[in-house]
Amino acid sequence: MFTSVDRPPTTPSTARGSSNPSKQHVPGTNRLYAKTAHATGGLYIWEFLSTLDFEWEFAMGRRRYRWSIWVYSVGRLTTLLAIATNFILLDAQSQVNCQFWYTGTLVFMHVSFACASALVLLRVLAVWLWNRPVAVASIVIWMTNVGVLLHGIVTARSSWISGSGCSLHVGSQLAGREVINSVLATDIALLTLKLSGLWYFGRTHPHGVWSLLLRQGLIWLFFATLTEVPAVVRLELYVTL
């Protein structure tokens, strides 16, 4: 959900390269990205509203309370807020405080990333019955990812370019690439730990609940890869070309 916009007109200074790298601007996303962001954002808003009954049942006591519902709900809410602030940046027709809105978008987005990975982490700990080496390894993996997410927020820089809109500085684009790579690596590592635990403990129950959880874990890994790998490839090309 990166919000840089179309490349500003080339000038002699931008052609040679600015003497201050932090003030260089990277090529922005095109109109296709804006349309795609609106379409996918709209789909998420529809999904969010259509599944609110799940949280409502917890609030009304119709479902057994589990504290992990807070991780789940915060992740959903911050994703919604990230989409909303991203829409503001994409649709701005007059000058806005790009730094404020872009930082806000990243805060919401990165919290949602951390919550999503935390849900996988909880599954890993449960499957392995809090096995100490696995628990330490998985928590370290998750905390490392949180550190990368925080770094991406504090290094974010965006400014307004007349005729183009909000544009990211080079360092912010590079940090965004690091964030996506970190999220992908974290999810794959945690899902692999979860699947290995399901396989290890499910060997004696090949047709029971372990088998069902293993199939769910494989599906989860597939969709995590399907959704995150294109973003990684796109950012790699976006920064290097």
HELIX and SHEET records of a PDB file:
HELIX    1   1 PRO A   12  ARG A   16  1                                   5    
HELIX    2   2 PRO A   21  LYS A   23  5                                   3    
HELIX    3   3 ARG A   31  SER A   50  1                                  20    
HELIX    4   4 LEU A   52  ALA A   59  1                                   8    
HELIX    5   5 SER A   68  ASP A   91  1                                  24    
HELIX    6   6 CYS A   98  VAL A  127  1                                  30    
HELIX    7   7 ARG A  132  VAL A  154  1                                  23    
HELIX    8   8 VAL A  170  GLY A  202  1                                  33    
HELIX    9   9 VAL A  209  THR A  240  1                                  32    
SHEET    1   A 2 SER A 158  ILE A 161  0                                        
SHEET    2   A 2 GLY A 165  LEU A 168 -1                                        
END                                                                             
